[in-house]
Amino acid sequence: MMEREIQSSCVAQDLVRRRLFWWMWAGTVTFILLQELWPPSRPWPLVAVLAAWGGFCTTNAVRCGRLHCYFTGPIFLFAAAWLALAGFGLVGVANHWFNALIFGSLLLGVLAELTFGKYSPRDAKNS
């Protein structure tokens, strides 16, 4: 019974269940289109998208223990910082490696949730 209460508490706190999540997707599509339609803006729309999703996922990991967010939050923040540095010409970006990092972290997160469930077991131990 206690585990079910913890699970429903996690679900209630999950940001994916809020309108903000859908606004994030709308913003993502908008910024990616901006980047494609206005090439001089590159890489800044993608930096904004990655930073926003990194913050969203990191917050969600702390807030409700969403398992995939433990992987994607830090990876997205790292990718945003790296891409910003590349935008200033301080580092290079090998697109195939950069894309593999992003998609690999998403895949790792999805596989973790399929294997272990949506929420971290840490919540059950701490409550």
Secondary structure, DSSP 8 states (H G I E B T S, - for coil): -HHHHHHHHHHHH-GGGSHHHHHHHHHHHHHHHHHHH-GGGTTHHHHHHHHHHHHHHHHHHHHH-BHHHHHHHHHHHHHHHHHHHHHTTSS---HHHHHHHHHHHHHHHHHHHHHH-SB-THHHHH-
